[in-house]
Amino acid sequence: MNTKEYQELKAKALSQFRSGKSLFSKGGAFAPLLKQFLDEALNAEMEAHLKGEEREKGNKRNGLRKKTVKTSAGNLSIITPQDRHSSFEPQIRQQARNHSG
């Protein structure tokens, strides 16, 4: 994110905050950041899952699946990586579900 994008995000976030609008809902200043964070966290979890024993058993990545997570600010579409053995159970998605209120 460059300086101009940061300033625009900051101005939008402050405006929404002052008006009482949700920063994470659709159109919210932080909604794109939340989605990006969750997608990257899921990929990092998959990398950790496929290290060591799983990889030795022949398990590897097997595409992506679009899922919807319900949050207090509305539904959010995320991209969840899949593995061949279907043994990947992402913790971040469970945590997001538990904290969505």
C-alpha positions as CSV (number, residue, x, y, z in Angstrom):
1,M,0.0,0.0,0.0
2,N,1.5,3.3,-1.0
3,T,1.2,6.6,0.9
4,K,-1.7,7.9,-1.2
5,E,-3.7,4.6,-0.7
6,Y,-3.0,4.7,3.0
7,Q,-4.2,8.3,3.3
8,E,-7.4,7.4,1.4
9,L,-8.0,4.4,3.6
10,K,-7.3,6.5,6.7
11,A,-9.8,9.2,5.7
12,K,-12.5,6.7,4.8
13,A,-12.0,4.8,8.1
14,L,-12.1,8.0,10.2
15,S,-15.2,9.2,8.3
16,Q,-17.0,5.8,8.8
17,F,-15.9,5.6,12.4
18,R,-17.2,9.1,13.2
19,S,-20.6,8.4,11.5
20,G,-21.0,5.1,13.4
21,K,-20.8,2.9,10.2
22,S,-19.2,-0.5,10.4
23,L,-15.6,-0.5,9.2
24,F,-15.7,-4.2,8.3
25,S,-19.1,-4.5,6.6
26,K,-19.5,-4.4,2.8
27,G,-18.1,-1.0,1.7
28,G,-16.3,-0.6,5.0
29,A,-12.8,0.7,5.0
30,F,-11.3,-2.4,6.6
31,A,-13.4,-5.1,4.8
32,P,-10.8,-5.6,2.0
33,L,-8.0,-5.9,4.6
34,L,-10.0,-8.5,6.6
35,K,-10.6,-10.6,3.5
36,Q,-6.9,-10.4,2.5
37,F,-5.7,-11.2,6.0
38,L,-8.0,-14.3,6.2
39,D,-7.0,-15.6,2.7
40,E,-3.3,-15.2,3.5
41,A,-3.7,-16.8,6.9
42,L,-5.4,-19.8,5.4
43,N,-2.6,-20.2,2.9
44,A,0.0,-20.0,5.7
45,E,-2.0,-22.7,7.7
46,M,-2.0,-24.9,4.6
47,E,1.7,-24.6,4.2
48,A,2.2,-25.5,7.9
49,H,-0.2,-28.4,7.5
50,L,1.6,-29.9,4.6
51,K,5.0,-30.0,6.2
52,G,6.6,-33.1,7.5
53,E,4.3,-36.1,8.0
54,E,1.5,-35.0,5.7
55,R,3.9,-34.4,2.9
56,E,5.5,-37.8,3.5
57,K,2.1,-39.5,3.2
58,G,1.8,-37.9,-0.3
59,N,-0.6,-35.2,0.7
60,K,-0.4,-31.9,-1.2
61,R,-2.5,-28.9,-2.3
62,N,-5.5,-29.7,-4.4
63,G,-7.1,-26.5,-5.4
64,L,-9.2,-23.8,-3.7
65,R,-12.8,-23.5,-2.5
66,K,-14.8,-20.4,-2.0
67,K,-16.6,-20.3,1.4
68,T,-18.7,-17.8,3.1
69,V,-18.0,-16.8,6.7
70,K,-20.7,-15.1,8.7
71,T,-19.4,-12.2,10.8
72,S,-21.1,-9.5,12.9
73,A,-20.7,-7.1,10.0
74,G,-22.2,-9.5,7.4
75,N,-21.1,-12.3,5.2
76,L,-17.5,-12.5,3.9
77,S,-16.3,-14.7,1.0
78,I,-13.0,-16.3,1.6
79,I,-10.8,-18.6,-0.5
80,T,-9.9,-21.8,1.4
81,P,-7.1,-24.0,0.1
82,Q,-7.8,-27.8,-0.2
83,D,-5.5,-30.8,0.2
84,R,-5.7,-34.2,-1.5
85,H,-6.4,-36.1,1.7
86,S,-9.1,-33.6,2.9
87,S,-7.4,-33.5,6.2
88,F,-6.9,-29.7,6.4
89,E,-9.0,-28.1,9.1
90,P,-8.2,-24.4,9.2
91,Q,-8.1,-22.9,12.6
92,I,-8.4,-19.3,11.5
93,R,-11.9,-20.0,10.0
94,Q,-13.1,-21.5,13.3
95,Q,-11.7,-18.6,15.2
96,A,-13.4,-16.1,12.9
97,R,-16.6,-18.0,13.4
98,N,-16.3,-18.0,17.2
99,H,-15.5,-14.2,17.3
100,S,-18.1,-13.1,14.8
101,G,-20.7,-12.5,17.6
